[in-house]
Amino acid sequence: MTSSTLTDLLIGLALIVYICSKQLSWRPVDPARMWKLPLILGAVGIISMAKQTTTVHPIDVVILGLSAVFALASGAVMGRIARFRPSPTDPRLVESRTGWVGVGIWFGLILVRVALDVAGHRMGSDLAVSTGTILLVLALNRAASAVVVSARQPRRAAVMAGR
């Protein structure tokens, strides 16, 4: 294992822990904050992919397409299962979280992505199994969740009525 691979692995594990902790904690529903992580991950993923000098093979396109579909679907489901509550610290804010079900969906996406990476590697894919594409998958997942949560965000009065 090279130092670059070890660094990528450690960054990946830290990102998984960070996103899982976000699923379990109540966070203010703020579209600006919800879009930061997907934009950062997407930008880093694109830059990382641009630095690669590899040929795009049909298997790369298939794996990237399947990864994107699973990322978008899991993100939409995570946004759909999000629960809302009024913020206990600021009565003007609404908070949300997905809880352990969201963590389970997150791990399901990771398992699908690992399976696609293994299959892609065996079929000769270089681009689809790169760090950049993994970051793009995470960005798509977070973006889909942000879109659904933003669309579902209740108004403060509706949350208070459901209390």
C-alpha positions in Angstrom: 0.0 0.0 0.0 1.5 3.3 -1.0 1.4 6.5 1.1 -1.0 8.1 -1.4 -3.4 5.1 -1.1 -3.2 5.2 2.7 -3.9 9.0 2.7 -6.9 8.5 0.4 -8.2 5.7 2.7 -7.8 7.8 5.8 -9.5 10.8 4.2 -12.3 8.5 3.0 -12.8 7.1 6.5 -12.8 10.6 8.0 -15.4 11.7 5.5 -17.6 8.6 6.3 -17.4 9.4 10.0 -18.2 13.0 9.4 -21.2 12.3 7.2 -22.6 9.6 9.6 -22.3 12.0 12.5 -24.3 14.6 10.4 -27.0 12.0 9.9 -27.4 11.4 13.6 -27.3 15.0 14.8 -29.9 17.7 14.5 -28.7 20.4 12.1 -30.3 23.7 11.1 -32.0 23.5 7.7 -30.0 26.1 5.8 -29.7 25.7 2.0 -26.4 27.6 1.9 -24.8 25.2 4.4 -26.4 22.1 2.8 -24.7 22.9 -0.5 -21.2 23.5 0.8 -20.2 19.9 1.1 -21.5 18.7 -2.3 -19.9 21.7 -4.0 -16.5 21.1 -2.3 -16.6 17.3 -3.0 -17.7 17.9 -6.6 -14.9 20.5 -7.2 -12.2 18.3 -5.7 -13.5 15.3 -7.6 -13.4 17.1 -10.9 -10.0 18.5 -10.3 -8.7 15.0 -9.2 -10.2 13.4 -12.4 -8.7 16.2 -14.6 -5.2 15.4 -13.3 -5.6 11.8 -14.5 -4.2 10.8 -17.8 -6.3 7.8 -18.7 -8.5 6.7 -21.6 -12.2 6.5 -20.9 -13.5 3.0 -21.6 -17.1 1.8 -21.9 -16.8 0.1 -18.6 -15.9 3.4 -17.0 -19.1 5.0 -18.4 -21.2 2.1 -17.2 -19.7 2.2 -13.6 -20.0 6.0 -13.5 -23.6 5.9 -14.6 -24.6 3.2 -12.1 -22.7 5.0 -9.3 -24.5 8.2 -10.2 -27.9 6.5 -10.2 -27.3 4.9 -6.8 -25.9 8.1 -5.4 -28.9 10.2 -6.5 -31.4 7.6 -5.4 -29.9 7.1 -2.0 -29.6 10.9 -1.5 -33.2 11.4 -2.5 -34.3 8.7 0.0 -32.2 10.2 2.7 -33.8 13.6 2.0 -37.2 12.0 2.1 -36.8 10.3 5.4 -35.4 13.4 7.1 -37.3 14.4 10.2 -37.8 18.1 11.1 -38.2 19.9 14.4 -38.1 23.4 15.7 -34.7 24.5 16.9 -34.5 24.5 20.7 -32.0 27.3 20.6 -33.4 29.6 18.0 -37.2 29.7 17.5 -36.7 31.0 13.9 -34.9 27.9 12.8 -36.0 24.4 11.8 -33.6 21.5 12.3 -33.4 18.1 10.5 -31.7 14.7 10.7 -32.1 11.3 9.2 -31.0 9.2 12.1 -29.8 5.6 12.0 -31.9 4.8 8.9 -29.9 7.5 7.1 -26.7 6.0 8.3 -27.9 2.6 7.0 -28.7 4.1 3.6 -25.3 5.7 3.6 -23.5 2.4 4.3 -25.6 0.8 1.6 -24.3 3.4 -0.9 -20.8 2.7 0.2 -21.2 -1.1 -0.2 -22.7 -0.6 -3.7 -19.8 1.7 -4.6 -17.2 -0.8 -3.3 -18.8 -3.6 -5.3 -18.8 -1.5 -8.4 -15.1 -0.6 -7.8 -14.1 -4.2 -7.5 -16.1 -5.2 -10.6 -14.7 -2.2 -12.5 -11.1 -2.9 -11.4 -11.5 -6.5 -12.6 -12.8 -5.3 -16.0 -9.9 -2.9 -16.5 -11.5 0.4 -15.4 -9.1 3.1 -14.2 -11.2 6.2 -14.3 -14.3 4.9 -12.6 -12.5 3.5 -9.6 -10.4 6.7 -9.0 -10.7 8.9 -5.9 -12.1 11.7 -8.0 -15.1 9.7 -9.1 -15.7 8.5 -5.6 -15.8 12.1 -4.5 -18.3 12.9 -7.3 -20.5 10.1 -6.1 -20.5 11.5 -2.6 -21.2 15.0 -4.0 -24.2 13.7 -6.0 -25.6 11.9 -2.9 -25.3 15.0 -0.7 -26.7 17.2 -3.5 -29.8 15.0 -4.0 -30.4 15.0 -0.3 -30.1 18.8 -0.1 -32.6 19.2 -2.9 -35.2 17.0 -1.3 -34.7 18.4 2.2 -34.9 22.0 0.8 -38.2 21.1 -1.0 -39.6 19.4 2.1 -38.5 22.1 4.6 -41.6 23.0 6.6 -42.3 26.5 7.6 -41.8 27.3 11.2 -45.5 27.5 12.0 -46.1 24.0 10.5 -43.4 22.6 12.7 -44.7 24.3 15.8 -48.3 22.9 15.0 -46.9 19.4 14.8 -45.2 19.6 18.2 
